[in-house]
Amino acid sequence: MKKLYLYFSAMLIGICMWMPMSAEATDVWVDHWNYENVDVYVMDDTISYGIRATGRWFKVSTKLVQDGQLQ
């Protein structure tokens, strides 16, 4: 019985370690402007970056939400 318990425990641990544990976010909250009641979000799937002759660059798209409505 003890061997069976150890076997199932090892199997459970192995399965938990094998399963991919990941989380994704498409909109990441970055700021709140109190004077206009606006929340600023960065759309994670639009982030791009690279290197040019003039230096490094990056580009993100943002969206503004005011009073629960997308602006």
PQR file with spaces between the fields and no chain letter, atoms N, CA, C, O and H, PARSE charges and radii, in Angstrom:
ATOM       1  N    MET     1       0.819   -1.196    0.000 -0.4000 1.5000
ATOM       2  CA   MET     1       0.000    0.000    0.000 -0.0000 2.0000
ATOM       3  C    MET     1       0.865    1.263    0.000  0.5500 1.7000
ATOM       4  O    MET     1       0.543    2.245   -0.670 -0.5500 1.4000
ATOM       5  N    LYS     2       1.952    1.227    0.750 -0.4000 1.5000
ATOM       6  CA   LYS     2       2.834    2.384    0.825 -0.0000 2.0000
ATOM       7  C    LYS     2       3.489    2.653   -0.531  0.5500 1.7000
ATOM       8  O    LYS     2       3.668    3.809   -0.912 -0.5500 1.4000
ATOM       9  H    LYS     2       2.213    0.430    1.294  0.4000 1.0000
ATOM      10  N    LYS     3       3.850    1.589   -1.262 -0.4000 1.5000
ATOM      11  CA   LYS     3       4.446    1.761   -2.585 -0.0000 2.0000
ATOM      12  C    LYS     3       3.432    2.367   -3.555  0.5500 1.7000
ATOM      13  O    LYS     3       3.790    3.205   -4.383 -0.5500 1.4000
ATOM      14  H    LYS     3       3.705    0.650   -0.952  0.4000 1.0000
ATOM      15  N    LEU     4       2.193    1.955   -3.456 -0.4000 1.5000
ATOM      16  CA   LEU     4       1.141    2.493   -4.317 -0.0000 2.0000
ATOM      17  C    LEU     4       0.941    3.986   -4.038  0.5500 1.7000
ATOM      18  O    LEU     4       0.789    4.773   -4.973 -0.5500 1.4000
ATOM      19  H    LEU     4       1.903    1.275   -2.783  0.4000 1.0000
ATOM      20  N    TYR     5       0.941    4.379   -2.772 -0.4000 1.5000
ATOM      21  CA   TYR     5       0.815    5.786   -2.402 -0.0000 2.0000
ATOM      22  C    TYR     5       1.989    6.597   -2.937  0.5500 1.7000
ATOM      23  O    TYR     5       1.785    7.685   -3.475 -0.5500 1.4000
ATOM      24  H    TYR     5       1.065    3.740   -2.013  0.4000 1.0000
ATOM      25  N    LEU     6       3.205    6.093   -2.802 -0.4000 1.5000
ATOM      26  CA   LEU     6       4.382    6.780   -3.318 -0.0000 2.0000
ATOM      27  C    LEU     6       4.337    6.884   -4.842  0.5500 1.7000
ATOM      28  O    LEU     6       4.719    7.905   -5.413 -0.5500 1.4000
ATOM      29  H    LEU     6       3.370    5.209   -2.366  0.4000 1.0000
ATOM      30  N    TYR     7       3.873    5.832   -5.484 -0.4000 1.5000
ATOM      31  CA   TYR     7       3.769    5.825   -6.945 -0.0000 2.0000
ATOM      32  C    TYR     7       2.811    6.918   -7.419  0.5500 1.7000
ATOM      33  O    TYR     7       3.149    7.694   -8.313 -0.5500 1.4000
ATOM      34  H    TYR     7       3.563    5.002   -5.019  0.4000 1.0000
ATOM      35  N    PHE     8       1.616    6.982   -6.823 -0.4000 1.5000
ATOM      36  CA   PHE     8       0.640    7.991   -7.227 -0.0000 2.0000
ATOM      37  C    PHE     8       1.103    9.401   -6.869  0.5500 1.7000
ATOM      38  O    PHE     8       0.832   10.343   -7.613 -0.5500 1.4000
ATOM      39  H    PHE     8       1.341    6.352   -6.096  0.4000 1.0000
ATOM      40  N    SER     9       1.788    9.557   -5.755 -0.4000 1.5000
ATOM      41  CA   SER     9       2.332   10.870   -5.390 -0.0000 2.0000
ATOM      42  C    SER     9       3.373   11.319   -6.413  0.5500 1.7000
ATOM      43  O    SER     9       3.375   12.475   -6.837 -0.5500 1.4000
ATOM      44  H    SER     9       2.008    8.792   -5.150  0.4000 1.0000
ATOM      45  N    ALA    10       4.255   10.404   -6.806 -0.4000 1.5000
ATOM      46  CA   ALA    10       5.273   10.726   -7.799 -0.0000 2.0000
ATOM      47  C    ALA    10       4.633   11.057   -9.148  0.5500 1.7000
ATOM      48  O    ALA    10       5.082   11.971   -9.841 -0.5500 1.4000
ATOM      49  H    ALA    10       4.253    9.466   -6.462  0.4000 1.0000
ATOM      50  N    MET    11       3.603   10.330   -9.516 -0.4000 1.5000
ATOM      51  CA   MET    11       2.900   10.605  -10.774 -0.0000 2.0000
ATOM      52  C    MET    11       2.244   11.983  -10.735  0.5500 1.7000
ATOM      53  O    MET    11       2.321   12.729  -11.711 -0.5500 1.4000
ATOM      54  H    MET    11       3.239    9.588   -8.954  0.4000 1.0000
ATOM      55  N    LEU    12       1.609   12.324   -9.637 -0.4000 1.5000
ATOM      56  CA   LEU    12       0.946   13.614   -9.509 -0.0000 2.0000
ATOM      57  C    LEU    12       1.959   14.757   -9.576  0.5500 1.7000
ATOM      58  O    LEU    12       1.721   15.755  -10.257 -0.5500 1.4000
ATOM      59  H    LEU    12       1.546   11.718   -8.844  0.4000 1.0000
ATOM      60  N    ILE    13       3.066   14.624   -8.888 -0.4000 1.5000
ATOM      61  CA   ILE    13       4.116   15.643   -8.929 -0.0000 2.0000
ATOM      62  C    ILE    13       4.680   15.766  -10.338  0.5500 1.7000
ATOM      63  O    ILE    13       4.906   16.876  -10.819 -0.5500 1.4000
ATOM      64  H    ILE    13       3.259   13.813   -8.335  0.4000 1.0000
ATOM      65  N    GLY    14       4.908   14.639  -11.004 -0.4000 1.5000
ATOM      66  CA   GLY    14       5.420   14.656  -12.370 -0.0000 2.0000
ATOM      67  C    GLY    14       4.466   15.341  -13.332  0.5500 1.7000
ATOM      68  O    GLY    14       4.899   16.117  -14.184 -0.5500 1.4000
ATOM      69  H    GLY    14       4.724   13.737  -10.614  0.4000 1.0000
ATOM      70  N    ILE    15       3.189   15.069  -13.211 -0.4000 1.5000
ATOM      71  CA   ILE    15       2.188   15.695  -14.084 -0.0000 2.0000
ATOM      72  C    ILE    15       2.139   17.196  -13.836  0.5500 1.7000
ATOM      73  O    ILE    15       2.070   17.980  -14.782 -0.5500 1.4000
ATOM      74  H    ILE    15       2.837   14.439  -12.519  0.4000 1.0000
ATOM      75  N    CYS    16       2.175   17.604  -12.557 -0.4000 1.5000
ATOM      76  CA   CYS    16       2.134   19.036  -12.227 -0.0000 2.0000
ATOM      77  C    CYS    16       3.364   19.755  -12.763  0.5500 1.7000
ATOM      78  O    CYS    16       3.257   20.901  -13.201 -0.5500 1.4000
ATOM      79  H    CYS    16       2.231   16.966  -11.788  0.4000 1.0000
ATOM      80  N    MET    17       4.496   19.132  -12.741 -0.4000 1.5000
ATOM      81  CA   MET    17       5.710   19.765  -13.248 -0.0000 2.0000
ATOM      82  C    MET    17       5.734   19.780  -14.773  0.5500 1.7000
ATOM      83  O    MET    17       6.335   20.676  -15.366 -0.5500 1.4000
ATOM      84  H    MET    17       4.583   18.201  -12.385  0.4000 1.0000
ATOM      85  N    TRP    18       5.105   18.824  -15.408 -0.4000 1.5000
ATOM      86  CA   TRP    18       5.092   18.727  -16.864 -0.0000 2.0000
ATOM      87  C    TRP    18       4.107   19.713  -17.497  0.5500 1.7000
ATOM      88  O    TRP    18       4.344   20.217  -18.595 -0.5500 1.4000
ATOM      89  H    TRP    18       4.617   18.096  -14.927  0.4000 1.0000
ATOM      90  N    MET    19       3.005   19.984  -16.800 -0.4000 1.5000
ATOM      91  CA   MET    19       1.973   20.858  -17.349 -0.0000 2.0000
ATOM      92  C    MET    19       2.511   22.277  -17.481  0.5500 1.7000
ATOM      93  O    MET    19       3.139   22.791  -16.555 -0.5500 1.4000
ATOM      94  H    MET    19       2.812   19.575  -15.908  0.4000 1.0000
ATOM      95  N    PRO    20       2.274   22.906  -18.611 -0.5600 1.5000
ATOM      96  CA   PRO    20       2.740   24.293  -18.756  0.2800 2.0000
ATOM      97  C    PRO    20       1.908   25.229  -17.882  0.5500 1.7000
ATOM      98  O    PRO    20       0.679   25.227  -17.937 -0.5500 1.4000
ATOM      99  N    MET    21       2.590   26.009  -17.095 -0.4000 1.5000
ATOM     100  CA   MET    21       1.924   26.993  -16.240 -0.0000 2.0000
ATOM     101  C    MET    21       2.242   28.368  -16.812  0.5500 1.7000
ATOM     102  O    MET    21       3.351   28.873  -16.638 -0.5500 1.4000
ATOM     103  H    MET    21       3.589   26.010  -17.051  0.4000 1.0000
ATOM     104  N    SER    22       1.298   28.962  -17.478 -0.4000 1.5000
ATOM     105  CA   SER    22       1.531   30.276  -18.048 -0.0000 2.0000
ATOM     106  C    SER    22       0.269   31.116  -17.917  0.5500 1.7000
ATOM     107  O    SER    22      -0.845   30.605  -17.794 -0.5500 1.4000
ATOM     108  H    SER    22       0.397   28.552  -17.620  0.4000 1.0000
ATOM     109  N    ALA    23       0.485   32.393  -17.948 -0.4000 1.5000
ATOM     110  CA   ALA    23      -0.626   33.338  -17.912 -0.0000 2.0000
ATOM     111  C    ALA    23      -0.384   34.374  -18.992  0.5500 1.7000
ATOM     112  O    ALA    23       0.756   34.730  -19.287 -0.5500 1.4000
ATOM     113  H    ALA    23       1.389   32.808  -18.048  0.4000 1.0000
ATOM     114  N    GLU    24      -1.444   34.842  -19.561 -0.4000 1.5000
ATOM     115  CA   GLU    24      -1.332   35.844  -20.606 -0.0000 2.0000
ATOM     116  C    GLU    24      -2.222   37.031  -20.269  0.5500 1.7000
ATOM     117  O    GLU    24      -3.269   36.892  -19.638 -0.5500 1.4000
ATOM     118  H    GLU    24      -2.371   34.554  -19.321  0.4000 1.0000
ATOM     119  N    ALA    25      -1.784   38.176  -20.699 -0.4000 1.5000
ATOM     120  CA   ALA    25      -2.583   39.386  -20.538 -0.0000 2.0000
ATOM     121  C    ALA    25      -2.569   40.133  -21.863  0.5500 1.7000
ATOM     122  O    ALA    25      -1.525   40.278  -22.499 -0.5500 1.4000
ATOM     123  H    ALA    25      -0.933   38.289  -21.211  0.4000 1.0000
ATOM     124  N    THR    26      -3.726   40.599  -22.264 -0.4000 1.5000
ATOM     125  CA   THR    26      -3.759   41.354  -23.505 -0.0000 2.0000
ATOM     126  C    THR    26      -3.808   42.846  -23.236  0.5500 1.7000
ATOM     127  O    THR    26      -3.348   43.638  -24.058 -0.5500 1.4000
ATOM     128  H    THR    26      -4.574   40.481  -21.748  0.4000 1.0000
ATOM     129  N    ASP    27      -4.357   43.239  -22.100 -0.4000 1.5000
ATOM     130  CA   ASP    27      -4.406   44.643  -21.729 -0.0000 2.0000
ATOM     131  C    ASP    27      -3.831   44.789  -20.326  0.5500 1.7000
ATOM     132  O    ASP    27      -4.320   44.174  -19.379 -0.5500 1.4000
ATOM     133  H    ASP    27      -4.730   42.595  -21.432  0.4000 1.0000
ATOM     134  N    VAL    28      -2.805   45.595  -20.201 -0.4000 1.5000
ATOM     135  CA   VAL    28      -2.142   45.786  -18.916 -0.0000 2.0000
ATOM     136  C    VAL    28      -2.394   47.209  -18.459  0.5500 1.7000
ATOM     137  O    VAL    28      -2.046   48.164  -19.155 -0.5500 1.4000
ATOM     138  H    VAL    28      -2.408   46.096  -20.970  0.4000 1.0000
ATOM     139  N    TRP    29      -3.005   47.353  -17.278 -0.4000 1.5000
ATOM     140  CA   TRP    29      -3.298   48.677  -16.745 -0.0000 2.0000
ATOM     141  C    TRP    29      -2.004   49.351  -16.341  0.5500 1.7000
ATOM     142  O    TRP    29      -1.174   48.732  -15.674 -0.5500 1.4000
ATOM     143  H    TRP    29      -3.287   46.578  -16.713  0.4000 1.0000
ATOM     144  N    VAL    30      -1.804   50.620  -16.730 -0.4000 1.5000
ATOM     145  CA   VAL    30      -0.568   51.323  -16.402 -0.0000 2.0000
ATOM     146  C    VAL    30      -0.770   52.612  -15.627  0.5500 1.7000
ATOM     147  O    VAL    30       0.141   53.025  -14.910 -0.5500 1.4000
ATOM     148  H    VAL    30      -2.478   51.123  -17.271  0.4000 1.0000
ATOM     149  N    ASP    31      -1.922   53.270  -15.734 -0.4000 1.5000
ATOM     150  CA   ASP    31      -2.079   54.546  -15.048 -0.0000 2.0000
ATOM     151  C    ASP    31      -3.549   54.912  -14.929  0.5500 1.7000
ATOM     152  O    ASP    31      -4.400   54.418  -15.669 -0.5500 1.4000
ATOM     153  H    ASP    31      -2.662   52.935  -16.317  0.4000 1.0000
ATOM     154  N    HIS    32      -3.823   55.800  -13.967 -0.4000 1.5000
ATOM     155  CA   HIS    32      -5.165   56.363  -13.803 -0.0000 2.0000
ATOM     156  C    HIS    32      -5.027   57.870  -13.669  0.5500 1.7000
ATOM     157  O    HIS    32      -4.280   58.357  -12.821 -0.5500 1.4000
ATOM     158  H    HIS    32      -3.132   56.202  -13.366  0.4000 1.0000
ATOM     159  N    TRP    33      -5.743   58.604  -14.501 -0.4000 1.5000
ATOM     160  CA   TRP    33      -5.716   60.063  -14.457 -0.0000 2.0000
ATOM     161  C    TRP    33      -6.951   60.516  -13.695  0.5500 1.7000
ATOM     162  O    TRP    33      -8.055   60.507  -14.238 -0.5500 1.4000
ATOM     163  H    TRP    33      -6.350   58.208  -15.190  0.4000 1.0000
ATOM     164  N    ASN    34      -6.772   60.910  -12.447 -0.4000 1.5000
ATOM     165  CA   ASN    34      -7.906   61.294  -11.598 -0.0000 2.0000
ATOM     166  C    ASN    34      -8.679   62.483  -12.138  0.5500 1.7000
ATOM     167  O    ASN    34      -9.907   62.509  -12.058 -0.5500 1.4000
ATOM     168  H    ASN    34      -5.875   60.917  -12.005  0.4000 1.0000
ATOM     169  N    TYR    35      -7.978   63.469  -12.687 -0.4000 1.5000
ATOM     170  CA   TYR    35      -8.653   64.690  -13.118 -0.0000 2.0000
ATOM     171  C    TYR    35      -9.620   64.467  -14.275  0.5500 1.7000
ATOM     172  O    TYR    35     -10.520   65.278  -14.489 -0.5500 1.4000
ATOM     173  H    TYR    35      -6.981   63.448  -12.752  0.4000 1.0000
ATOM     174  N    GLU    36      -9.447   63.381  -15.022 -0.4000 1.5000
ATOM     175  CA   GLU    36     -10.362   63.069  -16.119 -0.0000 2.0000
ATOM     176  C    GLU    36     -11.075   61.735  -15.922  0.5500 1.7000
ATOM     177  O    GLU    36     -11.897   61.347  -16.753 -0.5500 1.4000
ATOM     178  H    GLU    36      -8.715   62.722  -14.848  0.4000 1.0000
ATOM     179  N    ASN    37     -10.770   61.022  -14.825 -0.4000 1.5000
ATOM     180  CA   ASN    37     -11.310   59.694  -14.551 -0.0000 2.0000
ATOM     181  C    ASN    37     -11.043   58.741  -15.727  0.5500 1.7000
ATOM     182  O    ASN    37     -11.945   58.070  -16.229 -0.5500 1.4000
ATOM     183  H    ASN    37     -10.103   61.337  -14.150  0.4000 1.0000
ATOM     184  N    VAL    38      -9.778   58.708  -16.141 -0.4000 1.5000
ATOM     185  CA   VAL    38      -9.357   57.894  -17.282 -0.0000 2.0000
ATOM     186  C    VAL    38      -8.346   56.851  -16.818  0.5500 1.7000
ATOM     187  O    VAL    38      -7.412   57.168  -16.082 -0.5500 1.4000
ATOM     188  H    VAL    38      -9.045   59.252  -15.733  0.4000 1.0000
ATOM     189  N    ASP    39      -8.536   55.609  -17.251 -0.4000 1.5000
ATOM     190  CA   ASP    39      -7.554   54.552  -17.048 -0.0000 2.0000
ATOM     191  C    ASP    39      -6.816   54.321  -18.354  0.5500 1.7000
ATOM     192  O    ASP    39      -7.427   54.300  -19.423 -0.5500 1.4000
ATOM     193  H    ASP    39      -9.295   55.352  -17.849  0.4000 1.0000
ATOM     194  N    VAL    40      -5.491   54.145  -18.271 -0.4000 1.5000
ATOM     195  CA   VAL    40      -4.657   53.923  -19.449 -0.0000 2.0000
ATOM     196  C    VAL    40      -4.198   52.460  -19.439  0.5500 1.7000
ATOM     197  O    VAL    40      -3.687   51.973  -18.431 -0.5500 1.4000
ATOM     198  H    VAL    40      -4.994   54.161  -17.403  0.4000 1.0000
ATOM     199  N    TYR    41      -4.382   51.775  -20.550 -0.4000 1.5000
ATOM     200  CA   TYR    41      -3.980   50.382  -20.709 -0.0000 2.0000
ATOM     201  C    TYR    41      -3.007   50.257  -21.872  0.5500 1.7000
ATOM     202  O    TYR    41      -3.146   50.954  -22.877 -0.5500 1.4000
ATOM     203  H    TYR    41      -4.798   52.171  -21.369  0.4000 1.0000
ATOM     204  N    VAL    42      -2.025   49.374  -21.741 -0.4000 1.5000
ATOM     205  CA   VAL    42      -1.147   49.006  -22.848 -0.0000 2.0000
ATOM     206  C    VAL    42      -1.648   47.670  -23.376  0.5500 1.7000
ATOM     207  O    VAL    42      -1.872   46.731  -22.611 -0.5500 1.4000
ATOM     208  H    VAL    42      -1.912   48.808  -20.925  0.4000 1.0000
ATOM     209  N    MET    43      -1.820   47.597  -24.676 -0.4000 1.5000
ATOM     210  CA   MET    43      -2.256   46.346  -25.297 -0.0000 2.0000
ATOM     211  C    MET    43      -1.022   45.479  -25.529  0.5500 1.7000
ATOM     212  O    MET    43      -0.218   45.754  -26.421 -0.5500 1.4000
ATOM     213  H    MET    43      -1.638   48.360  -25.297  0.4000 1.0000
ATOM     214  N    ASP    44      -0.881   44.439  -24.726 -0.4000 1.5000
ATOM     215  CA   ASP    44       0.313   43.604  -24.686 -0.0000 2.0000
ATOM     216  C    ASP    44       0.660   42.989  -26.038  0.5500 1.7000
ATOM     217  O    ASP    44       1.837   42.861  -26.375 -0.5500 1.4000
ATOM     218  H    ASP    44      -1.533   44.215  -24.002  0.4000 1.0000
ATOM     219  N    ASP    45      -0.338   42.614  -26.804 -0.4000 1.5000
ATOM     220  CA   ASP    45      -0.062   41.945  -28.081 -0.0000 2.0000
ATOM     221  C    ASP    45       0.416   42.906  -29.164  0.5500 1.7000
ATOM     222  O    ASP    45       0.698   42.467  -30.279 -0.5500 1.4000
ATOM     223  H    ASP    45      -1.294   42.719  -26.530  0.4000 1.0000
ATOM     224  N    THR    46       0.516   44.209  -28.875 -0.4000 1.5000
ATOM     225  CA   THR    46       0.978   45.171  -29.873 -0.0000 2.0000
ATOM     226  C    THR    46       2.386   45.678  -29.602  0.5500 1.7000
ATOM     227  O    THR    46       2.870   46.552  -30.320 -0.5500 1.4000
ATOM     228  H    THR    46       0.287   44.567  -27.970  0.4000 1.0000
ATOM     229  N    ILE    47       3.054   45.150  -28.581 -0.4000 1.5000
ATOM     230  CA   ILE    47       4.392   45.607  -28.238 -0.0000 2.0000
ATOM     231  C    ILE    47       5.385   45.076  -29.275  0.5500 1.7000
ATOM     232  O    ILE    47       5.426   43.877  -29.555 -0.5500 1.4000
ATOM     233  H    ILE    47       2.661   44.440  -27.997  0.4000 1.0000
ATOM     234  N    SER    48       6.180   45.985  -29.838 -0.4000 1.5000
ATOM     235  CA   SER    48       7.237   45.578  -30.768 -0.0000 2.0000
ATOM     236  C    SER    48       8.485   46.398  -30.462  0.5500 1.7000
ATOM     237  O    SER    48       8.404   47.501  -29.922 -0.5500 1.4000
ATOM     238  H    SER    48       6.146   46.958  -29.611  0.4000 1.0000
ATOM     239  N    TYR    49       9.634   45.843  -30.814 -0.4000 1.5000
ATOM     240  CA   TYR    49      10.894   46.516  -30.527 -0.0000 2.0000
ATOM     241  C    TYR    49      11.952   46.036  -31.507  0.5500 1.7000
ATOM     242  O    TYR    49      11.768   45.030  -32.192 -0.5500 1.4000
ATOM     243  H    TYR    49       9.700   44.947  -31.253  0.4000 1.0000
ATOM     244  N    GLY    50      13.061   46.765  -31.568 -0.4000 1.5000
ATOM     245  CA   GLY    50      14.133   46.384  -32.467 -0.0000 2.0000
ATOM     246  C    GLY    50      15.315   47.331  -32.356  0.5500 1.7000
ATOM     247  O    GLY    50      15.377   48.175  -31.462 -0.5500 1.4000
ATOM     248  H    GLY    50      13.211   47.582  -31.012  0.4000 1.0000
ATOM     249  N    ILE    51      16.244   47.175  -33.274 -0.4000 1.5000
ATOM     250  CA   ILE    51      17.441   48.011  -33.316 -0.0000 2.0000
ATOM     251  C    ILE    51      17.577   48.557  -34.732  0.5500 1.7000
ATOM     252  O    ILE    51      17.492   47.810  -35.707 -0.5500 1.4000
ATOM     253  H    ILE    51      16.194   46.490  -34.000  0.4000 1.0000
ATOM     254  N    ARG    52      17.786   49.852  -34.833 -0.4000 1.5000
ATOM     255  CA   ARG    52      18.050   50.520  -36.110 -0.0000 2.0000
ATOM     256  C    ARG    52      19.454   51.109  -36.062  0.5500 1.7000
ATOM     257  O    ARG    52      20.143   51.007  -35.047 -0.5500 1.4000
ATOM     258  H    ARG    52      17.855   50.459  -34.041  0.4000 1.0000
ATOM     259  N    ALA    53      19.860   51.709  -37.134 -0.4000 1.5000
ATOM     260  CA   ALA    53      21.169   52.359  -37.180 -0.0000 2.0000
ATOM     261  C    ALA    53      21.241   53.517  -36.187  0.5500 1.7000
ATOM     262  O    ALA    53      22.316   53.853  -35.690 -0.5500 1.4000
ATOM     263  H    ALA    53      19.300   51.792  -37.958  0.4000 1.0000
ATOM     264  N    THR    54      20.090   54.124  -35.904 -0.4000 1.5000
ATOM     265  CA   THR    54      20.059   55.255  -34.976 -0.0000 2.0000
ATOM     266  C    THR    54      19.933   54.822  -33.518  0.5500 1.7000
ATOM     267  O    THR    54      20.063   55.655  -32.621 -0.5500 1.4000
ATOM     268  H    THR    54      19.216   53.851  -36.308  0.4000 1.0000
ATOM     269  N    GLY    55      19.685   53.552  -33.265 -0.4000 1.5000
ATOM     270  CA   GLY    55      19.572   53.054  -31.891 -0.0000 2.0000
ATOM     271  C    GLY    55      18.395   52.117  -31.721  0.5500 1.7000
ATOM     272  O    GLY    55      17.762   51.696  -32.690 -0.5500 1.4000
ATOM     273  H    GLY    55      19.579   52.876  -33.994  0.4000 1.0000
ATOM     274  N    ARG    56      18.122   51.807  -30.489 -0.4000 1.5000
ATOM     275  CA   ARG    56      17.012   50.901  -30.171 -0.0000 2.0000
ATOM     276  C    ARG    56      15.688   51.651  -30.232  0.5500 1.7000
ATOM     277  O    ARG    56      15.640   52.864  -30.029 -0.5500 1.4000
ATOM     278  H    ARG    56      18.636   52.149  -29.702  0.4000 1.0000
ATOM     279  N    TRP    57      14.610   50.916  -30.516 -0.4000 1.5000
ATOM     280  CA   TRP    57      13.285   51.505  -30.574 -0.0000 2.0000
ATOM     281  C    TRP    57      12.263   50.536  -30.011  0.5500 1.7000
ATOM     282  O    TRP    57      12.506   49.330  -29.955 -0.5500 1.4000
ATOM     283  H    TRP    57      14.648   49.930  -30.682  0.4000 1.0000
ATOM     284  N    PHE    58      11.130   51.054  -29.597 -0.4000 1.5000
ATOM     285  CA   PHE    58      10.005   50.212  -29.227 -0.0000 2.0000
ATOM     286  C    PHE    58       8.714   50.954  -29.536  0.5500 1.7000
ATOM     287  O    PHE    58       8.691   52.182  -29.618 -0.5500 1.4000
ATOM     288  H    PHE    58      10.932   52.034  -29.642  0.4000 1.0000
ATOM     289  N    LYS    59       7.656   50.199  -29.704 -0.4000 1.5000
ATOM     290  CA   LYS    59       6.360   50.759  -30.047 -0.0000 2.0000
ATOM     291  C    LYS    59       5.287   49.980  -29.302  0.5500 1.7000
ATOM     292  O    LYS    59       5.303   48.750  -29.288 -0.5500 1.4000
ATOM     293  H    LYS    59       7.675   49.201  -29.637  0.4000 1.0000
ATOM     294  N    VAL    60       4.366   50.689  -28.690 -0.4000 1.5000
ATOM     295  CA   VAL    60       3.231   50.054  -28.027 -0.0000 2.0000
ATOM     296  C    VAL    60       1.965   50.796  -28.423  0.5500 1.7000
ATOM     297  O    VAL    60       2.001   51.978  -28.765 -0.5500 1.4000
ATOM     298  H    VAL    60       4.353   51.689  -28.702  0.4000 1.0000
ATOM     299  N    SER    61       0.867   50.099  -28.371 -0.4000 1.5000
ATOM     300  CA   SER    61      -0.430   50.735  -28.578 -0.0000 2.0000
ATOM     301  C    SER    61      -1.122   50.813  -27.224  0.5500 1.7000
ATOM     302  O    SER    61      -1.055   49.884  -26.419 -0.5500 1.4000
ATOM     303  H    SER    61       0.838   49.139  -28.093  0.4000 1.0000
ATOM     304  N    THR    62      -1.776   51.919  -26.996 -0.4000 1.5000
ATOM     305  CA   THR    62      -2.495   52.112  -25.736 -0.0000 2.0000
ATOM     306  C    THR    62      -3.964   52.345  -26.020  0.5500 1.7000
ATOM     307  O    THR    62      -4.361   52.658  -27.142 -0.5500 1.4000
ATOM     308  H    THR    62      -1.831   52.673  -27.650  0.4000 1.0000
ATOM     309  N    LYS    63      -4.753   52.187  -24.986 -0.4000 1.5000
ATOM     310  CA   LYS    63      -6.154   52.565  -25.098 -0.0000 2.0000
ATOM     311  C    LYS    63      -6.564   53.271  -23.817  0.5500 1.7000
ATOM     312  O    LYS    63      -6.028   53.000  -22.742 -0.5500 1.4000
ATOM     313  H    LYS    63      -4.430   51.933  -24.074  0.4000 1.0000
ATOM     314  N    LEU    64      -7.511   54.170  -23.946 -0.4000 1.5000
ATOM     315  CA   LEU    64      -7.993   54.947  -22.818 -0.0000 2.0000
ATOM     316  C    LEU    64      -9.422   54.540  -22.521  0.5500 1.7000
ATOM     317  O    LEU    64     -10.237   54.404  -23.434 -0.5500 1.4000
ATOM     318  H    LEU    64      -7.946   54.390  -24.819  0.4000 1.0000
ATOM     319  N    VAL    65      -9.728   54.345  -21.249 -0.4000 1.5000
ATOM     320  CA   VAL    65     -11.067   53.989  -20.813 -0.0000 2.0000
ATOM     321  C    VAL    65     -11.525   55.081  -19.850  0.5500 1.7000
ATOM     322  O    VAL    65     -10.902   55.304  -18.811 -0.5500 1.4000
ATOM     323  H    VAL    65      -9.066   54.455  -20.508  0.4000 1.0000
ATOM     324  N    GLN    66     -12.620   55.760  -20.202 -0.4000 1.5000
ATOM     325  CA   GLN    66     -13.138   56.826  -19.356 -0.0000 2.0000
ATOM     326  C    GLN    66     -14.547   56.459  -18.927  0.5500 1.7000
ATOM     327  O    GLN    66     -15.418   56.201  -19.757 -0.5500 1.4000
ATOM     328  H    GLN    66     -13.126   55.578  -21.046  0.4000 1.0000
ATOM     329  N    ASP    67     -14.759   56.440  -17.609 -0.4000 1.5000
ATOM     330  CA   ASP    67     -16.062   56.092  -17.030 -0.0000 2.0000
ATOM     331  C    ASP    67     -16.579   54.750  -17.572  0.5500 1.7000
ATOM     332  O    ASP    67     -17.773   54.605  -17.832 -0.5500 1.4000
ATOM     333  H    ASP    67     -14.051   56.650  -16.934  0.4000 1.0000
ATOM     334  N    GLY    68     -15.692   53.785  -17.738 -0.4000 1.5000
ATOM     335  CA   GLY    68     -16.074   52.459  -18.204 -0.0000 2.0000
ATOM     336  C    GLY    68     -16.281   52.351  -19.710  0.5500 1.7000
ATOM     337  O    GLY    68     -16.638   51.281  -20.202 -0.5500 1.4000
ATOM     338  H    GLY    68     -14.722   53.903  -17.527  0.4000 1.0000
ATOM     339  N    GLN    69     -16.068   53.421  -20.442 -0.4000 1.5000
ATOM     340  CA   GLN    69     -16.267   53.416  -21.896 -0.0000 2.0000
ATOM     341  C    GLN    69     -14.930   53.579  -22.601  0.5500 1.7000
ATOM     342  O    GLN    69     -14.136   54.443  -22.229 -0.5500 1.4000
ATOM     343  H    GLN    69     -15.779   54.291  -20.042  0.4000 1.0000
ATOM     344  N    LEU    70     -14.673   52.765  -23.608 -0.4000 1.5000
ATOM     345  CA   LEU    70     -13.455   52.876  -24.420 -0.0000 2.0000
ATOM     346  C    LEU    70     -13.505   54.166  -25.227  0.5500 1.7000
ATOM     347  O    LEU    70     -14.495   54.441  -25.905 -0.5500 1.4000
ATOM     348  H    LEU    70     -15.318   52.063  -23.910  0.4000 1.0000
ATOM     349  N    GLN    71     -12.456   54.943  -25.156 -0.4000 1.5000
ATOM     350  CA   GLN    71     -12.394   56.236  -25.870 -0.0000 2.0000
ATOM     351  C    GLN    71     -11.747   56.051  -27.224  0.5500 1.7000
ATOM     352  O    GLN    71     -11.602   57.016  -27.976 -0.5500 1.4000
ATOM     353  H    GLN    71     -11.651   54.720  -24.605  0.4000 1.0000
